[in-house]
């Protein structure tokens, strides 16, 4: 039984980490990465994201593929 709980815990952590960029807050289809001292656009942004908040960071350059797969942005 302990092994099952360990596996479920690992799965829950993986979903949380993979579902929202580190240091950001995600709610439904909104990703809030404001004021997190990012120097680049964070990776691991969910493809269902419709609103992405990146202001108040130190992003000076954006890679050409930073928003690949984020076709729902702005909808």
Number of C-alpha atoms within 10 A of each C-alpha: 5 7 8 9 10 11 11 12 12 12 12 12 12 11 11 13 13 14 14 22 19 15 15 16 13 19 9 9 14 18 21 18 23 16 14 15 14 17 12 15 19 17 12 12 23 18 15 15 21 16 16 16 14 20 14 12 16 14 14 9 9 11 8 7 7 13 15 9 13 14 12 13 15 9 7
